[in-house]
Amino acid sequence: MQKHIPLLLLSAGLAALSGCSRETNIARSFYAEAGSEIETKDFGNSTMNNTLIQSGHKSAVIDMTRRFSAEVPSTVNFAFNSATLDADAQEALRRQADWIRQFPEIRFRVYGHTDLVGSNAYNHSLGKRRANAVVAYLASQGISRSRLEALVSYGETQPLVAVQTEERRNRRTVTEVSGFVSKHPTVLNGKYAAIIFREYIAGAVPPHIQETAGNTASGG
C-alpha cells in the first residue's frame, strides 16, 4: 500500500495543477486586454489568402469557382434528347447571370453532358447543343459572349449516375469559372480585394423604385 501512496499523491497533484491551470486561463482571458487571448484557428486567413493569390501560390479561380457553385445553381437539367431550356433551367440561368454580372473580370465555361442512352458521337453533339443553349441564354441576359469561352461537351463520358437507362440528373450543363479577363486592371494586381468590396457595396444599395402620381402599374 505504501508503494502506491507516492503515485496517488502525484496523481492528485497533477489533477490540482490541471484545475488551477484551467481556472488561471479563464481568469487571464477575462482580465487581460482585448485580443490577448484570441482564437487563432481562422484568424488571418483573409490576409494569408490574399498574399497567396498575389504571389501566385493560390489560384483565385478555384476560390471563385467554389463561391459561384455555393451561391447559385451551377447545373441545369434537360428533358430526354432535348437541348430546350425549361422554366426551371431558365430561372437557374437568370440567377447565374445575376452573379456573373457582379464580376466583369471573370470568364466562364459551360460543359454539356448527356445520359448513357444513344451513341457516343450523337451524345457528344447533344451535349454541345445544350452548352450552346445555355450560352445563348446567358448572352440574352446581357453577359458578353467573349466571357463565355470554349464550349465543351463531355457527352455521356461523365455521368452522375452510372445507369444505361434515361437519367435526368445526367442530362445537364455545368457552368464554371474558367479564368480572368486578360489584362483587366483589377485582376491579380493588388486590387483583388476591390472586386469583393465593390460587390458588397452594390448589394447594400436598395432597388430604385420610381413612382408617378396618378400612374400605377398592377402585376398579376
C-alpha positions as a Markdown table, in Angstrom:
| # | Residue | x | y | z |
|---|---|---|---|---|
| 1 | Met | 0.0 | 0.0 | 0.0 |
| 2 | Gln | 2.9 | 2.4 | 0.9 |
| 3 | Lys | 4.3 | 1.9 | -2.6 |
| 4 | His | 1.2 | 3.3 | -4.1 |
| 5 | Ile | 0.9 | 6.4 | -1.9 |
| 6 | Pro | 3.5 | 8.4 | -3.8 |
| 7 | Leu | 1.7 | 7.6 | -7.1 |
| 8 | Leu | -1.6 | 8.7 | -5.6 |
| 9 | Leu | -0.2 | 11.9 | -4.3 |
| 10 | Leu | 1.4 | 12.6 | -7.7 |
| 11 | Ser | -1.9 | 12.0 | -9.5 |
| 12 | Ala | -3.8 | 14.2 | -7.1 |
| 13 | Gly | -1.2 | 16.9 | -7.6 |
| 14 | Leu | -1.4 | 16.8 | -11.4 |
| 15 | Ala | -5.2 | 17.0 | -11.2 |
| 16 | Ala | -5.0 | 20.0 | -8.9 |
| 17 | Leu | -2.5 | 21.7 | -11.3 |
| 18 | Ser | -4.8 | 20.9 | -14.2 |
| 19 | Gly | -7.7 | 22.5 | -12.5 |
| 20 | Cys | -5.7 | 25.6 | -11.5 |
| 21 | Ser | -4.3 | 25.9 | -15.0 |
| 22 | Arg | -7.8 | 25.9 | -16.4 |
| 23 | Glu | -9.1 | 28.4 | -13.9 |
| 24 | Thr | -6.0 | 30.6 | -14.5 |
| 25 | Asn | -6.6 | 30.6 | -18.2 |
| 26 | Ile | -10.2 | 31.6 | -17.7 |
| 27 | Ala | -9.1 | 34.4 | -15.4 |
| 28 | Arg | -6.4 | 35.6 | -17.8 |
| 29 | Ser | -8.9 | 35.7 | -20.7 |
| 30 | Phe | -11.3 | 37.7 | -18.6 |
| 31 | Tyr | -9.0 | 40.3 | -17.1 |
| 32 | Ala | -6.4 | 40.6 | -19.9 |
| 33 | Glu | -6.6 | 43.2 | -22.6 |
| 34 | Ala | -8.9 | 42.6 | -25.6 |
| 35 | Gly | -7.3 | 40.4 | -28.2 |
| 36 | Ser | -4.6 | 38.9 | -26.0 |
| 37 | Glu | -6.4 | 35.5 | -25.9 |
| 38 | Ile | -7.7 | 35.2 | -29.4 |
| 39 | Glu | -8.9 | 32.1 | -31.3 |
| 40 | Thr | -6.3 | 31.7 | -34.0 |
| 41 | Lys | -8.0 | 28.9 | -35.9 |
| 42 | Asp | -9.2 | 31.2 | -38.7 |
| 43 | Phe | -7.6 | 34.5 | -37.7 |
| 44 | Gly | -5.5 | 36.0 | -40.5 |
| 45 | Asn | -6.9 | 33.7 | -43.2 |
| 46 | Ser | -8.0 | 36.6 | -45.3 |
| 47 | Thr | -4.6 | 38.2 | -45.3 |
| 48 | Met | -2.9 | 34.9 | -45.9 |
| 49 | Asn | -5.2 | 34.0 | -48.8 |
| 50 | Asn | -4.7 | 37.5 | -50.4 |
| 51 | Thr | -1.0 | 37.1 | -50.1 |
| 52 | Leu | -1.0 | 33.7 | -51.6 |
| 53 | Ile | -3.2 | 34.9 | -54.5 |
| 54 | Gln | -0.9 | 37.9 | -55.2 |
| 55 | Ser | 2.2 | 35.8 | -55.2 |
| 56 | Gly | 0.7 | 33.1 | -57.4 |
| 57 | His | 0.7 | 30.4 | -54.8 |
| 58 | Lys | -3.1 | 30.0 | -54.6 |
| 59 | Ser | -5.5 | 30.0 | -57.5 |
| 60 | Ala | -8.2 | 32.7 | -57.2 |
| 61 | Val | -10.0 | 30.8 | -60.0 |
| 62 | Ile | -10.6 | 27.8 | -57.6 |
| 63 | Asp | -11.9 | 30.1 | -54.9 |
| 64 | Met | -14.3 | 31.9 | -57.3 |
| 65 | Thr | -15.4 | 28.5 | -58.7 |
| 66 | Arg | -16.3 | 27.3 | -55.2 |
| 67 | Arg | -18.1 | 30.5 | -54.4 |
| 68 | Phe | -20.1 | 30.5 | -57.7 |
| 69 | Ser | -21.3 | 26.9 | -57.1 |
| 70 | Ala | -22.2 | 27.7 | -53.5 |
| 71 | Glu | -24.2 | 30.8 | -54.2 |
| 72 | Val | -26.1 | 30.0 | -57.4 |
| 73 | Pro | -27.2 | 26.8 | -59.1 |
| 74 | Ser | -24.3 | 25.9 | -61.5 |
| 75 | Thr | -26.2 | 23.0 | -63.1 |
| 76 | Val | -29.3 | 22.9 | -65.2 |
| 77 | Asn | -31.1 | 19.8 | -66.5 |
| 78 | Phe | -32.8 | 18.8 | -69.7 |
| 79 | Ala | -35.5 | 16.5 | -71.0 |
| 80 | Phe | -34.5 | 13.4 | -72.8 |
| 81 | Asn | -32.9 | 14.0 | -76.3 |
| 82 | Ser | -33.5 | 17.8 | -75.9 |
| 83 | Ala | -31.5 | 21.0 | -75.6 |
| 84 | Thr | -34.5 | 23.1 | -74.8 |
| 85 | Leu | -34.3 | 25.1 | -71.6 |
| 86 | Asp | -37.4 | 24.6 | -69.4 |
| 87 | Ala | -38.7 | 27.1 | -66.9 |
| 88 | Asp | -36.6 | 25.7 | -64.1 |
| 89 | Ala | -33.4 | 25.9 | -66.2 |
| 90 | Gln | -34.2 | 29.5 | -67.3 |
| 91 | Glu | -34.7 | 30.5 | -63.6 |
| 92 | Ala | -31.3 | 29.0 | -62.7 |
| 93 | Leu | -29.6 | 30.7 | -65.6 |
| 94 | Arg | -31.1 | 34.1 | -64.6 |
| 95 | Arg | -29.5 | 33.6 | -61.2 |
| 96 | Gln | -26.2 | 32.7 | -62.8 |
| 97 | Ala | -26.4 | 35.8 | -65.0 |
| 98 | Asp | -27.1 | 38.0 | -61.9 |
| 99 | Trp | -24.0 | 36.6 | -60.2 |
| 100 | Ile | -21.8 | 36.8 | -63.4 |
| 101 | Arg | -22.7 | 40.5 | -63.8 |
| 102 | Gln | -21.2 | 41.3 | -60.5 |
| 103 | Phe | -17.7 | 40.1 | -61.6 |
| 104 | Pro | -16.9 | 41.5 | -65.1 |
| 105 | Glu | -13.3 | 40.3 | -64.5 |
| 106 | Ile | -14.2 | 36.6 | -64.7 |
| 107 | Arg | -14.7 | 34.3 | -67.6 |
| 108 | Phe | -16.9 | 31.2 | -67.6 |
| 109 | Arg | -17.0 | 27.8 | -69.4 |
| 110 | Val | -20.1 | 25.7 | -70.0 |
| 111 | Tyr | -19.9 | 22.0 | -70.0 |
| 112 | Gly | -22.6 | 19.8 | -71.7 |
| 113 | His | -23.5 | 16.3 | -70.6 |
| 114 | Thr | -25.9 | 13.6 | -71.6 |
| 115 | Asp | -27.2 | 10.3 | -70.2 |
| 116 | Leu | -25.9 | 7.0 | -71.5 |
| 117 | Val | -28.7 | 6.3 | -73.9 |
| 118 | Gly | -27.5 | 6.6 | -77.6 |
| 119 | Ser | -24.2 | 6.6 | -79.4 |
| 120 | Asn | -21.1 | 8.4 | -78.2 |
| 121 | Ala | -21.0 | 10.6 | -81.3 |
| 122 | Tyr | -24.6 | 11.6 | -81.0 |
| 123 | Asn | -24.4 | 12.4 | -77.3 |
| 124 | His | -21.3 | 14.5 | -77.8 |
| 125 | Ser | -23.2 | 16.6 | -80.3 |
| 126 | Leu | -26.2 | 16.8 | -78.0 |
| 127 | Gly | -24.0 | 17.9 | -75.1 |
| 128 | Lys | -22.6 | 20.7 | -77.3 |
| 129 | Arg | -26.1 | 21.8 | -78.2 |
| 130 | Arg | -27.0 | 22.0 | -74.6 |
| 131 | Ala | -23.9 | 24.1 | -73.8 |
| 132 | Asn | -24.8 | 26.4 | -76.7 |
| 133 | Ala | -28.3 | 26.8 | -75.4 |
| 134 | Val | -27.0 | 27.9 | -72.0 |
| 135 | Val | -24.5 | 30.3 | -73.5 |
| 136 | Ala | -27.2 | 31.8 | -75.8 |
| 137 | Tyr | -29.5 | 32.3 | -72.8 |
| 138 | Leu | -26.8 | 33.9 | -70.7 |
| 139 | Ala | -26.0 | 36.2 | -73.6 |
| 140 | Ser | -29.6 | 37.2 | -73.8 |
| 141 | Gln | -29.3 | 38.3 | -70.1 |
| 142 | Gly | -26.6 | 40.8 | -71.0 |
| 143 | Ile | -23.5 | 38.6 | -70.5 |
| 144 | Ser | -20.8 | 39.2 | -73.2 |
| 145 | Arg | -20.1 | 36.1 | -75.2 |
| 146 | Ser | -16.4 | 37.0 | -75.0 |
| 147 | Arg | -16.6 | 36.0 | -71.4 |
| 148 | Leu | -18.3 | 32.6 | -72.1 |
| 149 | Glu | -15.3 | 30.9 | -73.5 |
| 150 | Ala | -14.8 | 27.4 | -75.1 |
| 151 | Leu | -18.0 | 25.5 | -75.0 |
| 152 | Val | -17.2 | 21.9 | -74.0 |
| 153 | Ser | -19.2 | 18.7 | -74.4 |
| 154 | Tyr | -18.4 | 15.6 | -72.3 |
| 155 | Gly | -21.4 | 13.8 | -73.8 |
| 156 | Glu | -22.0 | 10.6 | -71.9 |
| 157 | Thr | -18.5 | 10.2 | -70.5 |
| 158 | Gln | -19.1 | 11.7 | -67.1 |
| 159 | Pro | -22.4 | 10.5 | -65.8 |
| 160 | Leu | -23.5 | 11.4 | -62.2 |
| 161 | Val | -25.5 | 8.2 | -62.1 |
| 162 | Ala | -23.9 | 5.2 | -64.0 |
| 163 | Val | -27.1 | 3.7 | -65.4 |
| 164 | Gln | -27.8 | 2.7 | -69.0 |
| 165 | Thr | -31.4 | 4.0 | -68.9 |
| 166 | Glu | -32.7 | 7.5 | -69.2 |
| 167 | Glu | -31.5 | 9.6 | -66.2 |
| 168 | Arg | -32.4 | 13.3 | -65.9 |
| 169 | Arg | -29.5 | 14.0 | -63.5 |
| 170 | Asn | -27.0 | 13.1 | -66.2 |
| 171 | Arg | -28.7 | 15.3 | -68.8 |
| 172 | Arg | -27.2 | 18.6 | -67.7 |
| 173 | Thr | -24.9 | 21.5 | -68.3 |
| 174 | Val | -22.5 | 22.8 | -65.7 |
| 175 | Thr | -21.2 | 26.4 | -65.6 |
| 176 | Glu | -17.8 | 27.0 | -64.0 |
| 177 | Val | -15.4 | 29.8 | -63.6 |
| 178 | Ser | -12.6 | 29.3 | -66.1 |
| 179 | Gly | -10.3 | 32.3 | -65.6 |
| 180 | Phe | -10.0 | 36.0 | -65.6 |
| 181 | Val | -10.4 | 38.5 | -68.4 |
| 182 | Ser | -6.9 | 39.1 | -69.9 |
| 183 | Lys | -5.2 | 42.4 | -68.8 |
| 184 | His | -8.2 | 43.5 | -66.7 |
| 185 | Pro | -7.0 | 46.3 | -64.5 |
| 186 | Thr | -8.4 | 44.9 | -61.2 |
| 187 | Val | -7.3 | 41.3 | -61.6 |
| 188 | Leu | -4.4 | 40.0 | -59.5 |
| 189 | Asn | -2.5 | 43.3 | -59.4 |
| 190 | Gly | -3.0 | 44.2 | -55.8 |
| 191 | Lys | -6.6 | 45.2 | -56.3 |
| 192 | Tyr | -8.3 | 41.8 | -55.9 |
| 193 | Ala | -10.0 | 43.0 | -52.7 |
| 194 | Ala | -11.6 | 45.8 | -54.6 |
| 195 | Ile | -13.6 | 43.2 | -56.6 |
| 196 | Ile | -15.1 | 41.8 | -53.4 |
| 197 | Phe | -15.6 | 45.2 | -51.8 |
| 198 | Arg | -17.5 | 46.5 | -54.9 |
| 199 | Glu | -19.9 | 43.6 | -54.8 |
| 200 | Tyr | -20.7 | 44.2 | -51.1 |
| 201 | Ile | -21.3 | 47.9 | -51.7 |
| 202 | Ala | -23.6 | 47.2 | -54.7 |
| 203 | Gly | -25.5 | 44.6 | -52.7 |
| 204 | Ala | -26.3 | 47.2 | -50.0 |
| 205 | Val | -28.0 | 49.6 | -52.3 |
| 206 | Pro | -31.8 | 49.2 | -52.2 |
| 207 | Pro | -33.6 | 48.8 | -55.6 |
| 208 | His | -34.7 | 52.1 | -57.1 |
| 209 | Ile | -38.5 | 52.4 | -57.4 |
| 210 | Gln | -39.9 | 55.3 | -59.3 |
| 211 | Glu | -43.5 | 56.3 | -58.7 |
| 212 | Thr | -45.5 | 58.6 | -60.8 |
| 213 | Ala | -48.6 | 60.3 | -59.4 |
| 214 | Gly | -51.7 | 59.0 | -61.0 |
| 215 | Asn | -50.0 | 56.3 | -62.9 |
| 216 | Thr | -49.8 | 53.0 | -61.1 |
| 217 | Ala | -49.0 | 49.6 | -62.5 |
| 218 | Ser | -50.6 | 46.4 | -61.3 |
| 219 | Gly | -49.0 | 43.0 | -61.5 |
| 220 | Gly | -50.6 | 39.6 | -61.8 |
